[in-house]
Amino acid sequence: MRKILTVLAALASLSLTNCGYNAIQSEDEQIKSNWSEVVNQYQRRADLVPNLVNSVKGFAQQEKDVLLGVTNARAKVGSIQATPEVLNDPAAFQKFQAAQGELSSALSRLLVVTENYPQLKSDALFKDLMSQLEGTENRITVARNRYIKSVQDYNVTIRSFPSNLTAMAFGYKEKPNFSVDNEKEISTAPKVDFNPAPAPSK
């Protein structure tokens, strides 16, 4: 009887190895790890925002609407709990992505405003903050790319035979991935025209 149980246990472990269960576990953990890095970099950016806003405020107090927009967007980002459970909820993931996009947009408007203040652009604190923000944006891009790749690997695994049967049996579903909000706009090639515009007729 013991010999039969040993053989059955060996067959069960062999079938689990070949059914993709371990691969699913490994890829799921990789996604969680990569997601943590994405959140870490977004948090780093959010931490920079108050200093950046205060730095601009010192030179451009009259740009209250822009400064308020950045502050509100950062507050919205801070109100969303970016837990690993977000990865299994496409609606929550979309909400997280929308909030981060809103902060990116607000920061872009802030940077456009700063172009009008030469003294601000030459301020050492502002230059340091801008350098940190630029580095953080690069880190966010790298972290997001790693996350996108790990989600792709995982989604392929749980949709491929025979691991898709294991995924169904254990309730593993596809994970949401980052998308582009203005996909239609960026899919249209920009028109490049080097011909000078005709002079207006008098």
Phi, psi and chi 1 to 4 in degrees:
 res  aa     phi    psi   chi1   chi2   chi3   chi4
   1 MET       -  -42.3 -176.6   67.8  174.9      -
   2 ARG   -63.4  -37.5 -175.7  178.0  -71.4  174.1
   3 LYS   -64.2  -39.9 -163.9  177.1  -88.0 -172.5
   4 ILE   -65.2  -42.9  -67.6  169.7      -      -
   5 LEU   -63.7  -38.5  -71.7  173.8      -      -
   6 THR   -63.7  -43.4  -55.4      -      -      -
   7 VAL   -64.3  -43.3  169.6      -      -      -
   8 LEU   -63.3  -41.1  -74.4  174.6      -      -
   9 ALA   -64.1  -40.9      -      -      -      -
  10 ALA   -64.8  -41.5      -      -      -      -
  11 LEU   -66.2  -39.0  -74.1  172.4      -      -
  12 ALA   -64.4  -44.2      -      -      -      -
  13 SER   -67.7  -34.9   68.3      -      -      -
  14 LEU   -66.0  -41.1 -172.1   62.7      -      -
  15 SER   -68.5  -35.8   65.7      -      -      -
  16 LEU   -65.9  -36.1  -83.7  176.8      -      -
  17 THR   -65.7  -41.3  -57.4      -      -      -
  18 ASN   -84.4  -12.8  -67.5  -29.6      -      -
  19 CYS   -88.4   -2.3   71.6      -      -      -
  20 GLY    91.5    3.4      -      -      -      -
  21 TYR   -58.0  -47.7 -178.8   81.5      -      -
  22 ASN   -65.3  -37.9  -69.8  -18.4      -      -
  23 ALA   -64.2  -41.0      -      -      -      -
  24 ILE   -62.1  -44.0  -68.6  170.8      -      -
  25 GLN   -61.6  -46.7  -59.9  -51.9  -53.1      -
  26 SER   -62.3  -44.7  173.2      -      -      -
  27 GLU   -70.9  -34.2  -71.2  169.4    9.0      -
  28 ASP   -63.9  -41.9 -170.4   45.2      -      -
  29 GLU   -66.2  -36.6  -73.8  -55.6  -45.3      -
  30 GLN   -63.9  -39.7 -172.7   62.4   55.9      -
  31 ILE   -62.0  -45.9  -73.5  171.7      -      -
  32 LYS   -60.6  -41.7  -71.4  175.3 -174.0  168.8
  33 SER   -64.3  -46.6  170.1      -      -      -
  34 ASN   -66.9  -34.7  -70.9  -14.8      -      -
  35 TRP   -64.2  -41.4  174.8 -111.5      -      -
  36 SER   -58.1  -38.5  -66.2      -      -      -
  37 GLU   -69.9  -38.7 -174.8   55.4   23.4      -
  38 VAL   -59.1  -49.9  168.6      -      -      -
  39 VAL   -62.0  -40.3  171.7      -      -      -
  40 ASN   -58.8  -44.3 -179.5   39.3      -      -
  41 GLN   -71.5  -37.4  -64.7  -53.2  -30.3      -
  42 TYR   -64.3  -37.0  -85.6  130.8      -      -
  43 GLN   -65.5  -39.2 -175.9   59.6   52.1      -
  44 ARG   -60.2  -40.9 -172.9  173.0 -169.3  -91.1
  45 ARG   -66.2  -44.9  177.2  173.3   74.1  168.8
  46 ALA   -60.3  -35.7      -      -      -      -
  47 ASP   -68.1  -28.0  -68.2  -17.0      -      -
  48 LEU   -76.5  -27.6  -79.5  171.4      -      -
  49 VAL   -57.2  -48.5  167.6      -      -      -
  50 PRO   -58.3  -40.6  -23.2   32.9      -      -
  51 ASN   -64.5  -40.5  -67.4  -26.0      -      -
  52 LEU   -65.0  -45.4 -170.9   62.0      -      -
  53 VAL   -60.3  -45.5  166.9      -      -      -
  54 ASN   -64.1  -36.3  -73.6  -27.6      -      -
  55 SER   -64.4  -44.9  172.8      -      -      -
  56 VAL   -68.2  -39.0  174.0      -      -      -
  57 LYS   -56.9  -35.5 -155.9 -177.5  -80.8 -176.7
  58 GLY   -62.7  -28.0      -      -      -      -
  59 PHE  -107.5  -28.5  -72.6   87.2      -      -
  60 ALA  -131.2   58.2      -      -      -      -
  61 GLN   -58.1  -30.8 -179.0   64.8   39.8      -
  62 GLN   -71.2  -12.1   61.8  -88.5   34.5      -
  63 GLU   -88.0   49.0  -55.0  -68.9   -8.9      -
  64 LYS   -62.1  -40.5  -74.8  179.7 -176.8  165.9
  65 ASP   -61.1  -44.0  -70.7  -13.8      -      -
  66 VAL   -67.3  -45.2  175.4      -      -      -
  67 LEU   -62.3  -40.2  -64.8  168.1      -      -
  68 LEU   -66.8  -38.2 -172.6   62.1      -      -
  69 GLY   -60.6  -42.8      -      -      -      -
  70 VAL   -65.7  -44.6  173.8      -      -      -
  71 THR   -62.0  -44.3  -56.2      -      -      -
  72 ASN   -65.4  -40.2  -70.8  -18.0      -      -
  73 ALA   -64.9  -38.7      -      -      -      -
  74 ARG   -66.2  -39.0 -176.7 -166.0  179.8  -84.9
  75 ALA   -63.0  -39.0      -      -      -      -
  76 LYS   -65.0  -41.5 -170.4  178.1  -79.2 -171.8
  77 VAL   -60.9  -42.7  162.1      -      -      -
  78 GLY   -67.9  -22.9      -      -      -      -
  79 SER   -81.4  -12.1   70.7      -      -      -
  80 ILE   -95.4  122.3  -64.2  172.5      -      -
  81 GLN   -80.0  110.2  -65.5  -62.8  -46.5      -
  82 ALA   -90.4   61.5      -      -      -      -
  83 THR   -80.9  163.4   60.1      -      -      -
  84 PRO   -58.3  -21.7  -26.2   33.9      -      -
  85 GLU   -64.4  -24.5  -73.8   71.5   36.5      -
  86 VAL   -57.8  -31.0  168.3      -      -      -
  87 LEU   -67.1  -19.5  -55.2  179.1      -      -
  88 ASN  -104.2    5.2  -62.5  -43.0      -      -
  89 ASP  -127.0   97.4 -176.9   -7.6      -      -
  90 PRO   -55.5  -35.6  -25.6   34.0      -      -
  91 ALA   -67.2  -43.5      -      -      -      -
  92 ALA   -66.5  -38.7      -      -      -      -
  93 PHE   -62.9  -42.6 -172.5   87.5      -      -
  94 GLN   -63.3  -39.3 -179.3   61.9   34.4      -
  95 LYS   -64.1  -42.9 -168.8  174.8  172.7 -174.3
  96 PHE   -60.9  -47.7  172.7   83.5      -      -
  97 GLN   -63.5  -39.9 -171.6  176.7   -6.9      -
  98 ALA   -64.4  -41.2      -      -      -      -
  99 ALA   -64.8  -42.0      -      -      -      -
 100 GLN   -65.9  -37.4  -67.4  -63.5  -17.4      -
 101 GLY   -64.5  -38.0      -      -      -      -
 102 GLU   -64.7  -40.2 -159.7  173.4  -52.7      -
 103 LEU   -66.9  -41.4 -179.3   55.4      -      -
 104 SER   -59.0  -43.8  -65.7      -      -      -
 105 SER   -64.7  -42.6  179.9      -      -      -
 106 ALA   -64.1  -40.1      -      -      -      -
 107 LEU   -65.3  -37.6  -77.1  170.2      -      -
 108 SER   -61.4  -43.6  -65.6      -      -      -
 109 ARG   -62.9  -38.5  -73.8 -168.3  -63.7  -83.3
 110 LEU   -62.9  -41.7 -179.1   68.2      -      -
 111 LEU   -68.1  -33.7  -61.9 -176.4      -      -
 112 VAL   -64.0  -42.8  167.8      -      -      -
 113 VAL   -61.2  -41.1  162.4      -      -      -
 114 THR   -64.3  -20.3   61.2      -      -      -
 115 GLU   -60.6  -25.6  -69.0  -62.5  -45.4      -
 116 ASN   -83.7    1.6  -60.4  -35.0      -      -
 117 TYR  -127.0   85.9  -62.5   91.4      -      -
 118 PRO   -56.7  -36.7  -15.4   22.9      -      -
 119 GLN   -64.0  -38.6  -73.3  175.6  -51.4      -
 120 LEU   -64.6  -44.6  170.5   61.5      -      -
 121 LYS   -63.1  -25.9  -74.5  164.2   63.4  178.3
 122 SER   -92.5   -5.0   64.5      -      -      -
 123 ASP   -69.1  131.4  179.6   67.5      -      -
 124 ALA   -61.7  -41.7      -      -      -      -
 125 LEU   -63.8  -45.5  174.0   61.8      -      -
 126 PHE   -62.3  -43.6  179.1   75.9      -      -
 127 LYS   -61.5  -40.5  -76.8  162.9   82.8  170.7
 128 ASP   -64.6  -44.4  179.4   53.1      -      -
 129 LEU   -63.1  -40.6  -71.7  166.6      -      -
 130 MET   -64.5  -38.9  -72.3  -53.5  -57.6      -
 131 SER   -64.2  -42.9  174.5      -      -      -
 132 GLN   -64.6  -41.0  -72.1 -174.7   55.7      -
 133 LEU   -64.7  -42.4 -175.9   62.0      -      -
 134 GLU   -62.1  -44.5 -171.6  177.3  -79.3      -
 135 GLY   -62.6  -38.7      -      -      -      -
 136 THR   -67.0  -41.0  -59.3      -      -      -
 137 GLU   -60.3  -38.7  -67.6  -65.1  -16.9      -
 138 ASN   -65.3  -41.5  -70.8  -23.2      -      -
 139 ARG   -64.9  -37.4  -71.7 -174.6 -176.2   96.1
 140 ILE   -61.3  -43.7  -72.6  170.2      -      -
 141 THR   -60.5  -45.7  -59.5      -      -      -
 142 VAL   -63.4  -45.4  169.7      -      -      -
 143 ALA   -64.0  -41.6      -      -      -      -
 144 ARG   -64.6  -40.5  -81.7  176.7   52.5  140.0
 145 ASN   -61.5  -40.5  -75.0  -18.5      -      -
 146 ARG   -65.2  -41.9  -74.2 -175.9 -175.8  143.5
 147 TYR   -63.1  -46.4  173.3   80.0      -      -
 148 ILE   -56.7  -43.9  -71.8  166.6      -      -
 149 LYS   -65.8  -42.2  178.1   69.1  172.5   77.4
 150 SER   -68.1  -35.8   61.5      -      -      -
 151 VAL   -66.8  -39.8  167.9      -      -      -
 152 GLN   -60.5  -46.8  178.6 -171.0    6.4      -
 153 ASP   -60.4  -44.4  -68.3  -15.9      -      -
 154 TYR   -63.9  -48.5  168.8   86.1      -      -
 155 ASN   -62.6  -36.7  -73.9  -16.6      -      -
 156 VAL   -65.1  -42.7  166.3      -      -      -
 157 THR   -61.0  -47.3  -62.5      -      -      -
 158 ILE   -76.8   -8.4   67.0  162.5      -      -
 159 ARG  -102.7   -6.5  -67.7  177.1   63.5 -162.6
 160 SER   -95.3  144.9  -57.8      -      -      -
 161 PHE   -79.7  139.4 -175.9   81.3      -      -
 162 PRO   -94.1    1.0   34.7  -35.1      -      -
 163 SER   -66.5  -20.0   52.4      -      -      -
 164 ASN   -65.7  -30.6   64.1  -27.4      -      -
 165 LEU   -67.9  -40.9  -58.7  175.4      -      -
 166 THR   -63.8  -43.6  -55.0      -      -      -
 167 ALA   -59.8  -43.3      -      -      -      -
 168 MET   -64.4  -42.7  -80.4 -168.1  -75.5      -
 169 ALA   -63.2  -36.0      -      -      -      -
 170 PHE  -101.5    3.3  -72.1   93.8      -      -
 171 GLY    77.8   23.8      -      -      -      -
 172 TYR   -81.5  130.3  -73.0   99.8      -      -
 173 LYS  -120.6  166.4  -68.0 -177.7  171.1   51.5
 174 GLU   -61.5  144.5  -76.4 -173.5   58.7      -
 175 LYS   -95.2  146.8  -54.4  -91.2 -170.9 -160.1
 176 PRO   -73.2  153.9   25.4  -30.9      -      -
 177 ASN  -125.7  164.6 -141.4  -29.3      -      -
 178 PHE   -65.5  143.1  -76.5  103.0      -      -
 179 SER  -130.9  172.3   59.1      -      -      -
 180 VAL  -103.3  127.1  178.7      -      -      -
 181 ASP   -64.6  -45.2  -70.2  -27.2      -      -
 182 ASN  -101.6   49.8   58.9  -17.5      -      -
 183 GLU   -58.1  -38.8 -162.7  169.1  -20.9      -
 184 LYS   -62.6  -43.9 -114.8 -177.0 -156.7  172.6
 185 GLU   -64.4  -45.2  -68.9  172.7   32.5      -
 186 ILE   -79.1  -14.0   63.8  170.7      -      -
 187 SER   -80.7  -12.7   62.3      -      -      -
 188 THR   -90.3  122.5  -53.2      -      -      -
 189 ALA   -64.5  135.2      -      -      -      -
 190 PRO   -68.2  145.8   21.6  -28.4      -      -
 191 LYS   -83.2  123.4 -173.1  177.1  178.0 -175.5
 192 VAL  -109.3  121.2  179.2      -      -      -
 193 ASP  -134.4  112.7 -174.2    2.8      -      -
 194 PHE   -91.6   -0.7  -67.9  107.5      -      -
 195 ASN   -76.9  135.0  -64.1  -38.8      -      -
 196 PRO   -66.9  147.2   20.5  -27.3      -      -
 197 ALA   -67.5  141.3      -      -      -      -
 198 PRO   -64.3  144.5   19.3  -27.3      -      -
 199 ALA   -66.3  140.2      -      -      -      -
 200 PRO   -65.0  139.7   18.5  -25.9      -      -
 201 SER   -75.4  143.1   52.8      -      -      -
 202 LYS   -97.4      -  -66.9 -178.3 -179.5  177.7
